[in-house]
Amino acid sequence: MICEVGTTKDCSACKLCSSHCPTKLDISEAVRIFRYIEEPLGAHRDVFLLIDQLLAKTGATPWLADGLELDEDSDVAYFAGCAPIYDVLLERDSNYSGATYAGIKVLNHLGIKPAVIYGCCGHDLYYSGRLDEFEELRKNLEPKLKGKHIIVGCAEGYHILKNVYKADVEFFSDFVERKVLDLNKLEIKTTYHDPCRLGRYNELYDSPRKLLNESSEFVEMEHHGEDARCCGVSAWLNCNQDSRNLREERIKEAIETGAEQLIITCLKCRVHFDCLFNEENYDGPRIGLMDLQELVAKSLGVYDLDSGEKSYIIRSPQSAVLPVMADSKEKDLGKWLTPELVDNAFLCSSCHLCTEVCPYDFETTDMMEELRSHLADLGLNPEVHKKIYQRIKKYGNPYGESGFVSKEEEADVIYFPGCTAMYRQKQTMESTMAILDRLGVKYAIPEGMVCCGSVLMRSGYKHTDLVEELKEKNKKIFGDKTVVVSCAGCYSTFKNDY
């Protein structure tokens, strides 16, 4: 069953667009803050995000099955993550918890008895914009991380612990590669799905491939490394038909390699690829799904992938009192803003290249304009933008110039030069007029026309009274006449915003 989520923001924060952006805008940060301001609806009735909120208040209990060598006083810890949540709620044949179990088995093989840190890293709260709940969770989890060198086998957990918590963390493949394990090459042909939280977020591409090459017959998909395609879902927000199509395309790409197993290093990716295969109406090709930790453990002979045994147990069946969850909470945007976040919000040049490369055709520009509006309301927009606002308010143009050049004539065509051609690049205006004259077009440049407002709309003033005043003044002059422009910004503004 596909969950349609309607107004949910579709961006999966995979950073494919950021790798093409000429201004190096960090779209994931912009999306995260925007979602805090305008919280989108989640898929699956928000049940998975609700679980994260409960974990923020209650913590997690031990769930790994027996058979592991552990030492809670060890300086090396393994972050267990939240795999059993999906094992229990989704009720599939898949043993998602097996990845964690296999990872610790490999550590045991290396002579390491790790401590185990249970709990949710908060990735989905962080990227769904539920930053207040994320902060609660962080306060509970952070003390457990101190003084430990933490091994993580899930890309999302690694990214959050490393880049948000700033913990002493190492990804499973990097840790194992350093230990120079002598792996047995299995008679399995594999391919690998680069998760965005490892690849484009942390440039971790090599160590998984080294383990894959040593333990199996490994072949790359067409799109891999920095060009790898996203599984389509992030933070349980955009589980819809479009993301389903992305997964189907990715699976087809994996199958075209001739591989038997698609190796994955992100629990969320695995769950959602598995979703495709569990749809009642899916009749497409299939491929095995295996976590890299399971492959390495199988290569060492310390983990039986086909045993059918679950790697999690529910140790405490008795009920507990759940905390009261507030229906609503007043949000404080200023609390989450840093100078870096504000600067990032004003990097976007509205060029739409991101939309061209995005598999969802996500309208980043619209979101950036709305985000900038919120920042402008707080007075956090750049000083130069504030000056432009005041000049347009006083003079009708962003340059603060007077001396509008009009051409009063009865005509069905109006030439709108735009502020830059009128006051700065006058040769553009003169050349346009020369062309119209040469063509024999009767046109007017009526007195009273003002800035189209594009610069205000793009810089955070889209919903101000001043923008509405500019629109009304120009539209009253235009009437039903044809308007010719010689500026791309003016053209786009009249066509799309007016």
C-alpha positions, 0 to 999 in steps of 0.5 A: 500500500502506498501512503499519499501524504498530500502537502508534505514537502517531498525533499529527501535531503539527499544532497544530489542538488547541492552537488550541482549548486553553483552557490553550494547551498546546503539544501538539507539545512534549509529544509530542516529549518523550514520544516520546523517553521511549517511542520509537514504531515508525515506518512504512516499517520506519523506513527514512526515519528511519534515513536521517536518522540516517545523515545525522547521522553522514555529512552530505550530498553536493551533488545539484542538477542543473546549470544553476544560478548559484551562489556558495559565498561568497555571504551569501545561501544556499539550504537544499536539504533532502532531496528527492532521498531521496524521488525515489530511494527512492520511484521515482515520476514526480514530481520532488520535487527540482524545487521546490528547483531552481525556487526557486534559478532564481527567485533567479537571476532576481532576480540572486542567486547563492546558496550552497547548504547541503546536508543534513537539517534533522532535523525527523523526528528531532526530532519522532519523539523521536530527540533524541540523533541530532538533536543529532548532526545539528545539530552537523554542520549548524549551522556551515554556517548561520552568517553566511548569510541562508538562504532555505528553500522547505520548511515543515518546514525553515523551522520547524526552522531558524527555531525550533530552530536560531534561524538567520537564515532566511526562507521563500521566499514572504516573500523573493520578496514583498519583492523585488516580482517582476512575475509573469505570470498563468498560465491555471491555477486553483489552490488552496493547502494550508496546512502546519501548520509554516508556518501554526499554527507560524509564522503565515505565511499571507499571502505564499504567497497573494500569490504565488498571486494574482499568478501564477494564478487562486487560490481557497481551500479550505473549511478554510484558514488557521488552520483548515486540515486536516493532510495526516495524517503527521508524522515518518514515524510515523503512515502508516496508514489513518486518515491516508490517509483524512485525505488523501483528504478533503483532496484532495476538498476541493481538487477541490471548488474547481474548481482544476487544481493544488493548490499545496504548500509542504511536501515531506512534504505533497506526498509523502503526497498523491502517495502517495494517487495512487500506491496501486494501489487508489485510484480517486478523483479526482485533482488536479495537485500543484505546489510554490509555487516551481515555480509562481512559476518557471513564471510567470517562464518560468525553469522548465519543469515538464513537461520530464521532466528530473530536478532531482537527479543522483548525482555520486559512485557509488563506495561509502563506509564507513557509520558503525556504528550503535549498537543502543541508547543510554541516554537522559537525559531530564533533558538535554532538559528545560527549565523551559518544557517542564516547565511546559508538561507540567502545563498540561493540564487533562484536559478532552478538548477536544483529542480532540474536535477531533483527526481521529485522536481522539488521547487527549492526556490519557492521554499527559499523565498518562504524561509527568507520571509520568516527570517526577514520578519525577525530582522535577520536578512542582510542589511543590503536587502533592508536598504533595497526595501527602503529605496523601493519604498521611497523611489519605486526602484532598488537603486534609489534613482529618479528621472524615469524615462517615459514615452507617452503614446497611445499604443496596445503595447507597453515596454517595461524596461525594468530598473536595471535597464532604466538606471544602470544598463541603459544600452539594453533599454535603448537597444530594445527601443531601437528594435521595436522602432525598426519593427514598426511596433507602436509602444508606450513607456507610461509614467508611473510604472515601478519596480516589478518587485522581483528583488523583494520577493526573492529576498524575503519580502514576498508577503509585504504590503509594499510588494502588493502596492507595486503589483497594483500600480503596475497592473493598473497601468498595464490593463489588458495591453501586451507588455514587452520586457527586456529583463528575465527577472521581470518576465518571470515575475510578471508571468509567475507572480503577477 
